[in-house]
Amino acid sequence: MIYRVAGQPLRVDAEDAWAARVTAALFAEWYLDSDGVGAAERSSAPAMVVRSAAPVPRIPAGLPAFEIAGGGRCHTDGGTSYIDIDGSMVAIGGPGPADVEVWMNGPLAPDAPALTRLVSYALSAALRRRGLFELHSAALVDPQSGAGVLIIGPSGSGKSTQTVHLAAAGWPFLTDDVLLLGQEAAAIQAWPLRRCFAITAETFAASRFLQTRTSFDPIAVQEDDKRLFVPHGVFTAGFRDSCVAGTLVFPELSGGRRSRVFRLSAGEAMARLIRMSPWSCYDRTTAAGHLAVLSALARQARAYSLLAGTDLLDAESSTDLIAGCAAGVWT
């Protein structure tokens, strides 16, 4: 299977039909383009090898290990890493035929959260080795300046709520949750990775726009009780496949009524970016390039800390606040 991701070719080999089927189904949920690939990409070395019929190998004994987000453990000697998720495994940087090898302890259910995490970690590791670094961030484009605005934070920090309000107000969107960063010419570029938006019932209740759109069609319910929907065709401002980030917003829920905004220095922004990008420290093979991209982003963009209050459930207040960050009115 040959894909393009943010302009980079990505070859994925599956060693059995079930692994091919579930991998292709998961990749369909992300912005992985399978059109227009040529003979050179098809003959290139695989970035990933995926298998479900082969026995899962043993992880070498005695390696330091740490817990990873969502459940599972990573064992690493600094050069090669082994991620164990419910008996399945991702090997990164090993001596095998690809940068990343996946053994599925399956067959698992195609919608099993463990399977999604397994393939997600494998894809992220393969992309890091191509200079593309994942960040949990929403991304939109300021209609006034044309610059990208990244809303960066963990699940539950309000990224999707702000994205829905801004997209409904006419801001072109990239993603509400996961994007890729990379060096493009003299700037740090951002590309969307996840296709679907995922919103809580609270976000839906706060959005009159979604409530009145006949094209809004939730397609699934995740384990954390979020509604999934494809945003294309829902928001009139449209989709953008990349942006150059000009503003970084780091939200966290304050529990108060009114929101507050504080300007961050480049150093403070860098510290927050690292906290949101743990593989910039864990994956030593790609750490130098990863940290360089985060550092350049922190210098390139204006950054803010947003202590989000309940007033940001109001679409007009939310849009005005983020627009003020993009315009640089907050000091």
N, C-alpha and C positions, 0 to 999 in steps of 0.2 A: 504494500500500500504506500503510495507516494503522495505527499501533501506539501503545500506551501504554507508557512506560518510567518507572518510579518516579512514576507519576501524571501524567507530562507527555505530551502528544500529540506524535507524530512522524510526519510524512508523508514518504514516500519514493516518488519517481517513477522508473520504469524506462522507457527509451526503446525497448527492444526485448525480445522474448520471452525470449531467453537470459539477458540481464541480470536480468530479473524473476525467472526461475526460480532462478538461483544465489544471488541476494540473499535471496530468501525461504527458501531452504534453509539458508543461513548464519545468518539471523536466528532460525530455529527452534532453534538451539543456545544461544540466549541468552534471558533473561527479557524478551521483547518480546511484549506482549499485543495481539492483533489483535481482541479481542472488545469489543463495547459502544461503538464509536466512532460519533459522530453526524455530522450534516451540517456542523456548524461546522468539525470537524477535516478533513473531506473537502474543504472549500472553502478551507482555509488554504494559505498558501504552503509549498512543499516545503522540508523541511530538507535533503534529499539528492536529487540527480539522478544516476542510474546508467545507463551506456551501454556497449555492447560493439561496436556496429557502426560507430560514428563514429571517424574518425582521431584518434589521441592528439595534442593540440596541443603545440607546442614550448613549453618553459619559457623565460621571458624571460632573455636573456643577462645575465651580470654580477651575478647575485644571490648573496649569501653563502649557503653551503651547509654542512650538517653530516650526519654519518652517523646513522641511526636504528636502534633495536634491531631485530634480526631480519633486517637487510639492507635497503638502500635509502638514499636521500638526500633531505633536505628543503632546498629552496631558498626563501628568504623575504626580503622587504623590510621585515618587521616588521608589515605589515598583511595582506598576502596571502602564503599559503604554498603551495608545490607539492611534493608528495611523489612521488618517482619510485621505483617498485618493479618491477624487471624489465621496464621499458618501459611499464608501466601508470602511471596518474597520479591523484592526488587533489589537487584545487584547493580551498583553504580560504579563505573570505573574499573571493573574487573578484567580478567584476561580473556573473556569470551569474545564472540564475534561482533559485538556491538558496544557502544558506550553504556547502554542500559539494557539489562535483561530482566524479564518478568516471568515468574512461575506462579500461575494461578492454582491455588489449592481448590480445584473446582471439579465439576462445573458449579460455579456460584450462580445465584439468580442474577440476571442481567441488570436489575435495578438495585442490587445489594449495595449499601453504603460502603462496605469494605472494598468491593470491586472498584467503585468510583475512586476511592482514595488511592488504591493501588496504582491504577492507571494514571491518575493525576500526578502522583509523586514521580512516576517514571517519566511522564511527558515533561514535567518541569525540569528534571535532571538532564534530559536530552537537550532541551532548549537552552539551559545554562551553558552547555558545551558549544553552543552556537551563538553566544553573546546576547541571548534574550533572557531577561530575568523577571520572574513573576512577582507581582505586587498585588496585595488585596486592596483594591482601590476602585472606586467608581471613576468615570471619566466623561466629561462633557466639553463642549466648545462654547466659549463666551461669544454670543452673537455680535457683540460690539467690537471686540478686538480680534476675534478669530483665534485666540490663544486657548490652549487646553487648560481645564481646571480639574485637578485630581482631588477626590475626596477619599482620604486614606484612613482605614481603620478596620478593626476586627468585626466579625459578625455581631450584630446588635448595637452598633455604634451610630446607626442612622444613615448609612450610605445610600441604601435603596430609597428611603423616604425622600432624601434631598434630590436624588436623581430623578425620581418620578415627578416631583414638583417642578424641577428645572426643565425637564423634557416637555412637560405639559405647557410650560410657559414659552416654548419655542427655542430652547437650547438644543442644538444637535447633540446626540449621545453616541458614546462608544460602548460602555458597559456599566453595569451597576455594582460590579463586585471584583472581577479579576482581570488584570491587564498584564501586558508585557512591556518591559523597558529595554531600550537598546540605543547604542550610539548611531546616529544617522547624520552624516556630514559633521557640522560643528555643534549639533544640538542633541539632547536626549529626546528621543521619540517614544510615544506610547501607542501601543496597539491593543485592541480588545481581544480577550481570549474566550470568555464565556458568552454564549448567544442569549440565553434566557435571562430575564430579570426574575428575582425572587423576592417577594414582598410578604410582610406579615399582614394579618387581618387589621392591625392598627393602622398600617400604612394605607391599605385599601380604604378604610373608613375615613381617613383624612384626605383622600383624593377625590374630589367631586369629578375631576376630569375622567378618571378611570371608571367611576360609577356610571357615567353617562355615555361611555364609548361602547358602541355595539361591537367594535372590533376587538375589545378586550376579552380574551378567552384563556383563562387559566388552564394549563394542560396537565398539571400534576400537583401533588402535595408531598413535600419533602419530610424527612423524619423530624425536622425542627419546626414543622407546621407552617411552612411558607408556601405561598402560591407561586407557581412558575408560569410565566407567560413570555411569548416571543414579542419583543417590542416593535419590530418592524411592521409598519402599517398602523400602529396604534398612535404613535406620536408624529405629528405633522412636520416637525422640523427635520426629521430624517436622521439617518445613520451616517457616521463618519468612521472610516477604517483606520484612521491614525490621527494623532495631534502632537504638537510640540507643547509641552507643559509650561505654562506661565505662572500658575498659582497652585499651591498645595494647601489643602485644608485637612486638619487632623481633628475629627469630631470625637467627643465622648459625651455620654449622657450625664447631665449635671443633677437631674432630679428636681431642679428648680423650674420656675415659670418662664423667666426671661433668659435668653441666650447671651453669652458674652464671648468676645473675640479678642485674642491677644496675638500680636505680631511675634514671630519666632526668628531668631538669628539662623544663619546657615548652619552653624554647629548644632543648634537645638533641633533643626529640621533633620539633619543627618542622623542624630541619635534616635529620633523617632522612626526614620526610615529603616534603620538597622533593626529596631525592635519588631517592625512589621515584616522584615525579610531575614528570618533566622538562618536560612541557608547561605547567606552571605558570610556567615561565620562557620557553619557546620561543614560545608562542602569546600574543603581546602583547595581542591583542584581549580575551582572557578572563583574562589573568594576574592582574589586581587581584581579581576575584571568586574565582578559584581559590586564590590565596594567603590570602585572607580566610577561606575555608572551612577550609583546612589549619591556619591559626593558631587558629581557634576550636576545632577538634578537639584540637589540642595542649593548649589550656587546659582543655577539657572533661573529658578522659580522663586517667587515671593511666597512665604509660608506663614500659616496662621494656626493657632490652637483655637478650636471652637468648643466651648462648654455649652452643649445644646440643651436648651430648655424646652418645655412643652409648647412654647410659641412657634417652634419650627414645624409643628404639625399643620400650621396654617400655611397654605401654599404661597400666599403673597409675602408673608414675613420671611419664609425660607428663601424665596427667590431674591428678595431685596438684600438679604444678608450675604448670600454667596456672590451676588453681583457686586456688592461693595468690596468683598475680598478681591475679586478679579480686577476691580478698578483701582485698588490700592488706597481706599479711603480710610481703612483702619490702621492705626499706628500703634 
